[in-house]
Amino acid sequence: MTDNFKVFIRVRYAECDAQQVVFNARYADYADLAVTEYLRALFGSYQRLLDQGIDTQVVRLAIDWKASARFDDILEIGMETSHIGNSSYTLRLQFSDKQSRREIAIAEIVYVMVTPVEHRKKAIPAFYREALQAGAKGKAVDYSGAGLPASGALARGPGNPA
């Protein structure tokens, strides 16, 4: 996932448990933040998608942990689209420690395309499919406050002021 879309997050004290590692449920929060930024990089605002009659629902989230993240670590979350079906798609997220390059976790999230109001399943529109296939290669969002990365960054987060 070297050139894929990335989000950088600094682990906050409140996200750690009594064992002094990131509490497992926080990874779902991190994944949601990363996916939101990925979709923003691909499509602009989420409201723009809703205005076009497009919404998604999570139908599966799986996380496999390899190591523990701790307070003040900078997590690098790399993201790619790993599968696109007729009405669903899968995003793969790889969590690693920015400094040590140590793999922390792998997550897969399956989304189903639905209508915004009725939440009826619908086919993925061609433009959405094409954007998912292309990805947001080389782009990154920094919430770590460390000013990462220098190239391809999007203007969001404390490390990338607008």
C-alpha positions as CSV (number, residue, x, y, z in Angstrom):
1,M,0.0,0.0,0.0
2,T,2.9,2.3,-0.6
3,D,1.2,4.8,-2.9
4,N,-2.4,4.3,-1.7
5,F,-4.4,6.9,0.1
6,K,-3.3,7.4,3.7
7,V,-4.6,9.0,6.9
8,F,-2.2,9.8,9.8
9,I,-3.6,9.8,13.4
10,R,-1.8,10.4,16.7
11,V,-3.1,8.1,19.4
12,R,-4.6,10.2,22.2
13,Y,-4.5,9.2,25.9
14,A,-8.2,8.8,26.1
15,E,-8.2,6.2,23.4
16,C,-6.1,3.8,25.5
17,D,-7.3,1.2,27.9
18,A,-6.1,0.0,31.3
19,Q,-3.4,-2.1,29.6
20,Q,-2.1,1.2,28.1
21,V,-2.8,0.2,24.5
22,V,-5.4,1.5,22.1
23,F,-8.7,0.1,23.1
24,N,-9.9,-2.4,20.4
25,A,-13.2,-0.5,19.7
26,R,-11.3,2.6,18.8
27,Y,-10.1,1.0,15.6
28,A,-13.6,1.2,14.2
29,D,-13.6,4.9,15.0
30,Y,-10.2,5.2,13.2
31,A,-11.5,3.2,10.2
32,D,-14.6,5.4,10.0
33,L,-12.5,8.6,10.0
34,A,-10.2,7.2,7.3
35,V,-13.1,6.0,5.1
36,T,-14.8,9.4,5.4
37,E,-11.6,11.1,4.2
38,Y,-11.1,8.6,1.4
39,L,-14.6,9.2,0.1
40,R,-14.0,13.0,0.4
41,A,-10.8,12.7,-1.6
42,L,-12.7,10.7,-4.3
43,F,-16.0,12.6,-4.4
44,G,-15.9,15.9,-2.4
45,S,-18.4,16.3,0.3
46,Y,-20.6,13.5,1.5
47,Q,-23.6,15.8,1.0
48,R,-22.8,15.9,-2.7
49,L,-23.3,12.1,-2.8
50,L,-26.6,12.3,-0.9
51,D,-27.8,15.0,-3.3
52,Q,-27.2,12.5,-6.1
53,G,-29.3,9.9,-4.4
54,I,-26.3,7.9,-3.2
55,D,-25.6,6.5,0.3
56,T,-23.9,3.5,1.8
57,Q,-24.3,1.3,4.8
58,V,-21.7,-0.9,6.5
59,V,-22.7,-4.5,6.4
60,R,-19.4,-6.0,7.6
61,L,-16.3,-4.8,9.5
62,A,-13.5,-7.2,10.3
63,I,-10.3,-6.3,12.1
64,D,-7.3,-8.5,12.6
65,W,-4.7,-7.2,15.1
66,K,-1.0,-7.9,14.7
67,A,0.5,-5.6,17.4
68,S,-0.6,-2.9,19.9
69,A,-0.6,0.8,19.3
70,R,0.1,3.0,22.3
71,F,-0.4,6.6,23.5
72,D,1.3,9.2,21.3
73,D,2.1,6.7,18.4
74,I,1.3,8.0,15.0
75,L,-0.8,5.6,13.1
76,E,-0.6,5.5,9.3
77,I,-3.8,4.1,7.8
78,G,-3.3,3.0,4.2
79,M,-6.5,2.4,2.2
80,E,-7.5,0.7,-1.0
81,T,-10.6,-0.6,-2.7
82,S,-10.2,-4.4,-2.8
83,H,-13.5,-5.5,-4.4
84,I,-16.4,-3.9,-6.3
85,G,-19.5,-5.9,-6.9
86,N,-22.9,-4.9,-8.3
87,S,-24.2,-3.1,-5.2
88,S,-21.4,-3.6,-2.7
89,Y,-17.7,-2.8,-2.4
90,T,-14.9,-3.7,0.1
91,L,-12.3,-1.3,1.4
92,R,-9.1,-2.7,2.9
93,L,-7.3,-0.7,5.6
94,Q,-3.8,-1.3,6.9
95,F,-2.8,0.2,10.2
96,S,0.9,0.6,10.9
97,D,3.1,2.7,13.3
98,K,4.6,5.6,11.3
99,Q,7.9,5.6,13.0
100,S,8.7,1.9,13.4
101,R,6.8,0.7,10.2
102,R,5.4,-2.0,12.5
103,E,2.1,-3.5,11.3
104,I,-0.7,-2.9,13.8
105,A,-3.9,-4.2,12.2
106,I,-5.7,-5.0,9.0
107,A,-9.4,-4.2,8.5
108,E,-11.9,-4.9,5.8
109,I,-15.2,-3.0,5.5
110,V,-18.0,-4.0,3.2
111,Y,-20.4,-1.3,2.2
112,V,-23.7,-1.7,0.4
113,M,-25.0,1.1,-1.9
114,V,-28.5,2.3,-0.9
115,T,-30.9,5.1,-1.6
116,P,-30.5,7.9,1.0
117,V,-34.2,8.1,2.2
118,E,-35.6,4.6,1.8
119,H,-32.3,2.7,2.3
120,R,-33.1,0.4,-0.6
121,K,-30.2,-1.4,-2.1
122,K,-29.1,-0.1,-5.5
123,A,-26.4,-0.7,-8.1
124,I,-23.2,1.2,-7.8
125,P,-23.3,4.1,-10.4
126,A,-20.6,4.0,-13.1
127,F,-18.9,7.2,-11.9
128,Y,-18.7,5.9,-8.3
129,R,-17.3,2.5,-9.5
130,E,-14.6,4.3,-11.6
131,A,-13.5,6.5,-8.7
132,L,-13.3,3.5,-6.4
133,Q,-11.2,1.7,-9.0
134,A,-8.8,4.7,-9.5
135,G,-8.5,5.3,-5.7
136,A,-6.9,8.4,-4.3
137,K,-3.3,7.3,-4.9
138,G,-0.6,9.5,-3.5
139,K,-3.0,11.6,-1.4
140,A,-3.0,11.8,2.4
141,V,-4.7,13.5,5.3
142,D,-2.8,14.3,8.5
143,Y,-4.5,14.4,11.8
144,S,-1.3,13.7,13.7
145,G,-0.1,17.2,14.2
146,A,3.3,16.1,12.9
147,G,3.0,17.9,9.5
148,L,2.9,14.6,7.5
149,P,3.3,14.1,4.5
150,A,4.9,16.8,2.4
151,S,3.6,15.7,-1.0
152,G,0.1,14.8,-2.1
153,A,-1.5,16.0,1.2
154,L,-5.0,17.2,1.3
155,A,-5.7,20.4,3.4
156,R,-7.3,18.8,6.5
157,G,-6.3,18.1,10.0
158,P,-4.1,20.0,12.4
159,G,-1.0,19.0,10.6
160,N,-2.4,20.3,7.3
161,P,-4.1,23.6,8.0
162,A,-6.4,24.9,5.3
